[in-house]
Amino acid sequence: MCIQLQEEQRDFGRKADGGKTAQTTGFVEGTKHTYEVEERNTIARLFNNVLDNDEFVGERFPINPESDDLWHVMSDGLVLIRMLNVIDPDAVDMRTVNKGKNGVCNIFEVRQNINLGLTAAKGKIKLVGVDATVFLEKKPHMLLGVCWQVARLVATNKIALKDCPEIYRLLKDGEELSDLMKLPAEDILIRWINYHLRAAGQERQVTNLGKDLQDSFAIYHVLNQLDKQLCPLTHINEAD
């Protein structure tokens, strides 16, 4: 077993199954950590879209999604704070945030800002093992966990009646609008996907946002329903 593990480790972190690139982040107590480059890139693009014109951190964006810029812009906690304020405008009072002299904070002020962001994030995301050191040392596998959860909340934040008036179309027989609004955002999103699948004449329905989307079949048809010109079904039968 040890020999087999040693053989596998030769290519560990260079290429993940299915051709997806993976990045090795180093060793922590003898454990090697990796992350999917595609996940980092997707989150970086989302942060670019959300914070590009932000009054506090806008000058840092857009960042290059194909690089490690994401970890660097996250390192002082301000990006975390601003993303939390996108989710909930009252999450952090910006008057309590250290701005530093000429926009530069010392290490103590940076730590205070990171802890302020982490305190505001509690109850919204899971922060097991995450502290100020994770940000200061720019630990990718830990920061990715924080960023992914924040990105998920930002992406589903607008799934509400006030932002999507036509959401009533997703009601099932016998349901009231109040019943629909009690559902988690992910459940409403699943209904939205299935709504478009039915409109596309597909019998297939999804029950989750993970395995059921893995082969891109559902997303392909949804994108086609949203814009047939930009996403034709030309390659629907491709093996890859």
C-alpha positions in Angstrom: 0.0 0.0 0.0 2.9 2.4 0.9 4.5 1.7 -2.5 1.3 2.4 -4.3 0.8 5.7 -2.5 4.3 6.7 -3.3 3.8 6.0 -7.0 0.5 8.0 -7.0 2.2 11.0 -5.2 4.6 11.5 -8.1 1.9 13.2 -10.1 -0.2 14.4 -7.2 -1.2 18.1 -7.5 -0.2 18.3 -11.2 -3.3 16.8 -12.8 -6.6 15.8 -11.3 -8.9 13.1 -12.7 -10.7 14.1 -15.9 -8.0 16.5 -17.0 -8.9 19.2 -14.4 -5.8 21.1 -13.3 -5.0 21.1 -9.6 -2.7 23.3 -7.7 -0.5 22.0 -4.8 -0.4 24.5 -1.9 2.3 22.9 0.2 2.6 20.7 3.4 1.0 21.3 6.7 1.9 18.8 9.4 2.9 16.3 6.7 -0.4 16.7 4.8 -0.3 17.9 1.2 -3.1 20.3 0.2 -4.5 20.9 -3.3 -7.3 22.9 -4.8 -9.1 23.0 -8.2 -7.8 25.9 -10.3 -11.2 26.2 -12.0 -12.8 26.9 -8.6 -10.3 29.6 -7.8 -10.8 31.2 -11.3 -14.6 31.1 -11.1 -14.6 32.7 -7.6 -12.1 35.4 -8.8 -14.4 36.3 -11.7 -17.4 36.6 -9.4 -15.5 38.9 -7.0 -14.4 41.0 -10.0 -18.0 41.5 -11.0 -19.2 42.3 -7.5 -16.4 44.6 -6.2 -15.0 46.2 -9.4 -16.5 49.6 -8.5 -16.5 49.2 -4.7 -15.6 52.4 -2.9 -13.3 50.7 -0.4 -11.6 47.9 -2.4 -12.5 48.7 -6.0 -8.9 49.7 -6.8 -7.8 46.1 -6.3 -10.1 44.8 -9.0 -10.4 43.4 -11.5 -7.8 40.7 -10.6 -6.5 38.1 -13.0 -8.6 35.0 -12.5 -5.8 32.8 -13.9 -3.4 33.8 -11.2 -3.1 33.7 -7.4 -4.2 37.3 -7.1 -7.3 36.2 -5.2 -5.3 35.1 -2.2 -3.3 38.4 -2.1 -6.4 40.6 -2.2 -8.0 38.6 0.6 -5.0 38.8 2.9 -6.0 41.9 4.9 -9.7 41.0 5.5 -11.2 44.0 3.7 -12.4 42.0 0.7 -14.1 39.6 3.1 -15.8 42.5 4.8 -17.0 44.1 1.6 -18.4 40.8 0.3 -20.3 40.2 3.6 -21.8 43.7 3.2 -23.0 42.8 -0.3 -24.8 39.9 1.3 -26.0 41.9 4.2 -25.5 45.7 4.2 -25.5 45.8 8.0 -23.0 43.0 8.4 -20.1 45.3 9.2 -20.2 49.0 10.1 -17.5 50.5 7.9 -16.9 53.2 10.5 -15.4 50.5 12.7 -12.9 49.3 10.0 -9.3 50.4 10.1 -8.4 52.4 7.1 -4.8 53.1 8.1 -2.6 56.1 7.2 -2.8 56.9 3.5 -4.7 53.6 3.1 -2.0 51.5 4.6 -2.7 49.6 7.9 -0.1 48.2 10.3 -0.2 44.5 11.2 -2.3 45.1 14.3 -4.9 47.1 12.4 -4.9 44.3 9.7 -5.5 41.7 12.3 -8.4 43.7 13.8 -10.0 44.0 10.3 -9.7 40.3 9.7 -11.2 39.4 13.1 -14.0 41.9 12.4 -14.8 40.2 9.2 -14.6 36.7 10.7 -16.9 37.8 13.6 -19.4 39.1 11.0 -19.2 35.9 9.0 -20.1 33.7 11.9 -23.6 32.3 11.5 -23.4 32.9 7.7 -20.6 30.5 6.8 -18.6 27.7 8.5 -15.2 28.8 9.8 -13.7 25.6 11.2 -10.0 26.2 11.8 -10.1 29.7 10.1 -8.4 32.6 11.9 -6.4 35.7 11.1 -3.3 33.6 10.4 -5.1 31.9 7.4 -5.5 35.3 5.8 -2.1 36.7 6.7 -0.2 33.6 5.5 -2.5 33.4 2.4 -3.3 29.7 2.9 -5.0 28.9 -0.4 -6.9 25.7 0.6 -8.4 27.5 3.7 -9.1 30.8 1.9 -10.8 28.9 -0.9 -13.2 27.3 1.6 -14.1 30.8 2.9 -14.4 32.3 -0.6 -16.5 29.5 -1.9 -19.1 29.9 0.9 -19.2 33.7 0.5 -19.6 33.3 -3.3 -22.4 30.9 -2.8 -24.3 33.4 -0.6 -23.7 36.2 -3.1 -24.8 34.1 -6.0 -28.1 33.1 -4.3 -28.7 36.4 -2.5 -30.9 37.8 -5.3 -33.2 34.7 -5.4 -36.0 36.6 -3.8 -39.4 37.9 -4.9 -38.3 41.6 -4.7 -35.5 40.9 -7.2 -37.3 38.2 -9.3 -41.0 39.2 -9.5 -41.7 36.3 -11.9 -40.6 33.7 -9.3 -44.3 32.9 -8.8 -44.1 30.8 -12.0 -42.2 28.2 -9.9 -45.2 27.5 -7.7 -46.5 23.9 -7.6 -50.2 23.1 -7.6 -51.8 24.1 -4.3 -48.9 26.2 -3.2 -49.0 29.8 -2.1 -46.3 32.3 -2.8 -45.5 32.4 0.9 -44.8 28.6 0.8 -42.2 29.2 -2.0 -40.5 32.0 -0.2 -39.9 29.7 2.9 -37.7 27.4 0.8 -33.9 27.8 0.8 -32.5 29.7 -2.2 -30.9 26.5 -3.5 -34.3 24.7 -3.6 -35.8 27.6 -5.6 -32.8 27.5 -7.9 -33.4 23.8 -8.5 -37.0 24.6 -9.4 -35.9 27.3 -11.8 -33.6 24.8 -13.6 -36.4 22.2 -13.8 -38.8 24.9 -15.1 -36.5 25.6 -18.0 -35.8 21.9 -18.6 -39.6 21.3 -19.0 -39.8 24.3 -21.3 -37.1 22.7 -23.4 -39.2 19.5 -23.6 -36.8 17.5 -21.4 -38.1 14.8 -19.1 -35.0 14.9 -17.0 -35.2 16.8 -13.8 -32.5 17.7 -11.2 -32.8 17.2 -7.5 -29.5 18.8 -6.4 -26.9 21.3 -7.5 -24.0 18.8 -7.5 -24.1 15.4 -9.1 -27.2 16.1 -11.2 -25.3 18.9 -13.0 -22.1 17.1 -13.4 -22.4 16.2 -17.0 -23.6 19.7 -18.0 -26.7 18.3 -19.8 -29.2 20.3 -17.6 -27.1 23.5 -17.7 -26.7 23.2 -21.5 -30.5 23.2 -22.0 -31.1 25.9 -19.5 -28.5 28.2 -21.2 -30.2 27.4 -24.6 -33.5 28.4 -23.2 -32.1 31.7 -21.9 -30.3 32.6 -25.2 -30.5 30.2 -28.2 -28.2 32.4 -30.2 -25.4 32.5 -27.7 -25.8 28.8 -26.6 -27.1 26.6 -29.5 -27.4 22.9 -28.9 -24.8 22.2 -31.6 -22.6 20.1 -29.4 -25.1 18.4 -27.2 -24.1 15.0 -28.4 -20.4 15.4 -27.9 -18.8 12.7 -25.8 -16.8 15.2 -23.7 
